[in-house]
């Protein structure tokens, strides 16, 4: 009976060892993969907890501000997740001590120093803690919550196993850093290329099209657009992937409206599906644009004119550098970034957008200032005429320019009479029309055209048969009356 029982125990032990070896091989395979940190630490911790038959565990990494960040946990007590509890503070002090010393530890249940500032194990489990190293530097740690009823030798075996697994994880940490460095180096190269191209021209249209197309490639999004402020409203000048734009298209009109509303607020807009806490004007314009574009994520950042070196020097002289420059600089447009099919997280896309913003706002501000120079189209045309500025023709060009400028100044400054010769006829200052009191036929004209006349002078003789007949009648009657008398 005892021999059969020992045989069963041996088989069980051998089967367990094979399972553990399989889990170790899986962890070794994981350490050579290119998984993301979240995916790697999840699979890594699950296999460690399974291999040790532990109650749970957690993986912590050191953040940029040297704070511990929880990457993955299994059965971690809610008490230890409450940052305000005393148990959490003691637990965190213990982990920080392991980070500082870089030494693995076995911490018994409810163990710790009597000092209030000292760390300890507030749980009823045995803590098996080992650091995660990368290039000799502590990048994080792994802690396993193990049952405390094992023998000391077994507990030390737990610790050796976790240390060995952390050594395998160190390979993944090293390769992940190399991938990050390679990605960062590639991003730097793209950023350098973007900066070179966007500052290459001072033509506003060319700069806008270069900025949106190169920004889309650098950010990794689906669409980038630039709008320039024209009076109280904004007009989209360029959209990535489009050589020409139809300004009357619904999507362009909606984009103009959204840019105008956001620029009016002066605050950047980050839309990722939620429109709460947005001003009503911005919310309505955003909803209209989303209906047209089907965008999942929209970022609209007002473009502000950058501080010039002489302005900074003047403000420093007058002690005004403490003011908030960002809110006081003039807004001249907006940068819009959209994700339609891509779904990059904000922590990935925001640094790239910040980089694009800094170069784009300076390039566009320089282009606007350049195009606002008086008679810039004329100077540009002259500049493109190389014959005028060649060494042999340069003196002639300078002399001709000086003469032309002198003539223009003379036209505005020197006063003189401007006489014009032309044929014409003198018109009288006073003119009276002649009207006849009765009808008649012109019998005789007594004056000629252009003759001078006097008041009361007879000008025309008329003949009226009716008046003549009556004159003869009255004359006859008068003679008859005289005879009777």
Residue pairs with C-beta under 8 A, 6 or more apart in sequence:
19 51
20 51
23 47
23 48
23 50
23 51
24 51
24 164
24 165
24 168
26 43
26 47
27 44
27 47
27 48
27 165
27 168
27 169
28 168
30 40
30 43
30 44
30 47
30 168
30 172
31 168
31 169
31 170
31 171
31 172
31 175
32 171
32 172
32 175
33 40
33 172
34 175
34 176
34 179
35 43
35 172
37 61
37 71
37 176
38 71
38 72
40 169
40 172
40 176
41 59
41 61
41 71
41 72
42 72
44 59
44 165
44 169
45 57
45 58
45 59
45 72
45 73
45 74
45 142
46 74
48 54
48 57
48 142
48 144
48 161
48 162
48 165
49 56
49 57
49 74
49 144
51 161
52 128
52 144
52 146
52 158
52 161
52 162
54 128
54 144
54 145
54 146
54 147
55 75
55 125
55 145
55 146
55 147
56 73
56 74
56 75
56 76
56 125
56 144
56 145
57 73
57 74
57 75
57 142
57 143
57 144
57 145
58 70
58 72
58 73
58 74
58 76
58 142
58 143
59 70
59 71
59 72
59 73
59 132
59 140
59 141
59 142
60 68
60 69
60 70
60 71
60 95
60 140
60 141
60 142
60 143
61 68
61 69
61 71
61 132
61 139
61 140
62 68
62 69
62 99
62 138
62 139
62 140
63 69
68 92
68 95
68 96
68 99
68 140
70 76
71 140
75 145
76 145
77 87
77 123
79 85
79 87
79 88
79 122
80 87
80 88
80 91
80 122
80 123
81 88
82 88
86 122
87 122
90 112
90 118
90 119
90 120
90 121
90 122
91 119
91 120
91 121
91 122
91 123
92 119
93 117
93 118
93 119
93 120
94 107
94 112
94 119
94 120
94 121
94 127
94 129
95 119
95 129
95 141
95 143
96 119
97 119
98 104
98 105
98 129
98 131
98 141
99 131
99 138
99 141
102 131
102 133
102 138
103 131
104 128
104 129
104 130
104 131
104 159
104 162
104 163
105 127
105 129
105 159
106 126
106 127
106 128
106 129
106 155
106 156
106 158
106 159
107 120
107 121
107 126
107 127
107 129
108 121
108 126
108 148
109 121
109 123
109 124
109 125
109 126
109 148
110 120
110 121
110 122
110 123
110 124
111 120
111 121
112 118
112 119
112 120
112 121
112 122
113 119
113 120
121 127
123 145
124 148
125 145
125 146
125 147
125 148
126 145
126 146
126 147
126 148
126 150
126 155
126 158
127 143
127 144
127 145
127 146
128 143
128 144
128 146
128 155
128 158
128 159
128 162
129 141
129 142
129 143
129 144
129 162
130 141
130 142
130 159
130 162
130 163
130 165
130 166
131 138
131 140
131 141
131 166
132 138
132 139
132 140
132 141
132 142
132 166
132 169
132 170
132 173
133 139
133 166
133 167
133 170
133 173
134 170
134 173
134 174
134 177
135 174
135 177
139 173
142 162
142 165
142 166
142 169
144 158
144 162
146 155
146 158
150 158
187 218
187 352
190 217
190 218
191 218
191 355
193 214
194 214
194 215
194 217
194 218
194 355
194 356
194 359
195 359
197 210
197 214
198 207
198 210
198 211
198 214
198 359
198 360
198 363
199 359
199 362
199 363
199 366
200 210
201 207
201 210
201 367
202 366
202 367
202 370
202 371
203 367
203 371
204 228
204 237
204 364
204 367
204 368
204 371
205 237
205 238
207 363
207 364
207 367
208 226
208 228
208 237
208 238
208 364
209 238
209 243
211 224
211 226
211 238
211 356
211 359
211 360
211 363
211 364
212 224
212 225
212 226
212 238
212 239
212 240
213 224
213 240
213 241
215 224
215 240
215 335
215 337
215 356
215 360
216 222
216 223
216 224
216 240
216 241
218 352
218 355
218 356
219 337
219 349
219 352
219 353
219 356
220 342
220 344
220 349
220 352
221 337
221 338
221 339
221 342
221 344
221 349
222 295
222 338
222 339
222 340
222 341
222 342
223 239
223 240
223 241
223 293
223 295
223 336
223 337
223 338
223 340
224 239
224 240
224 335
224 336
224 337
224 338
224 356
225 236
225 238
225 239
225 240
225 255
225 335
225 336
225 338
226 236
226 237
226 238
226 303
226 333
226 334
226 335
226 336
226 360
226 364
227 234
227 235
227 236
227 237
227 255
227 256
227 259
227 263
227 333
227 334
227 336
228 234
228 235
228 237
228 332
228 333
228 364
228 368
229 263
229 331
229 332
229 333
229 334
232 260
233 256
233 260
234 256
234 259
234 260
234 263
234 333
234 334
235 247
235 256
236 245
236 247
236 252
236 255
236 256
236 259
237 333
238 245
239 245
239 252
239 255
245 252
246 252
247 253
250 292
251 289
251 292
251 293
254 285
254 288
254 289
254 291
254 292
254 293
255 289
255 293
255 336
257 285
257 288
257 289
258 282
258 285
258 286
258 288
258 289
258 298
258 300
258 336
259 300
259 333
259 334
259 336
260 285
261 279
261 281
261 282
261 285
262 268
262 269
262 282
262 300
262 302
262 334
263 302
263 331
263 333
263 334
264 281
265 279
265 282
266 302
266 327
266 331
267 302
268 299
268 300
268 301
268 302
269 278
269 282
269 286
269 298
269 299
269 300
269 301
270 299
270 346
271 286
271 290
271 295
271 297
271 298
271 299
272 296
272 297
272 346
273 296
273 297
275 283
275 286
275 287
278 286
286 298
289 295
289 298
290 298
293 338
293 340
294 340
295 338
295 339
295 340
296 339
296 340
296 343
297 338
297 339
297 343
298 336
298 337
298 338
298 339
299 335
299 336
299 337
299 338
299 349
299 353
300 334
300 335
300 336
301 334
301 335
301 336
301 337
301 353
301 357
302 331
302 333
302 334
303 331
303 332
303 333
303 334
303 335
303 357
303 360
303 361
303 364
303 365
304 326
304 329
304 330
304 331
304 332
304 361
305 329
305 330
305 332
305 361
305 365
306 329
306 361
306 362
306 365
307 325
307 329
312 321
315 321
315 323
332 364
332 365
332 368
333 364
335 353
335 356
335 357
335 360
335 361
337 349
337 353
339 349
370 376
373 379
382 388
383 389
387 393
388 394
388 397
389 397
434 459
434 460
436 462
438 462
438 464
438 467
439 464
440 462
440 463
440 464
440 467
441 462
441 463
441 464
442 460
442 461
442 462
442 463
443 461
443 462
443 463
444 460
444 461
445 459
445 460
446 458
446 459
446 460
446 461
447 453
447 457
447 459
453 459
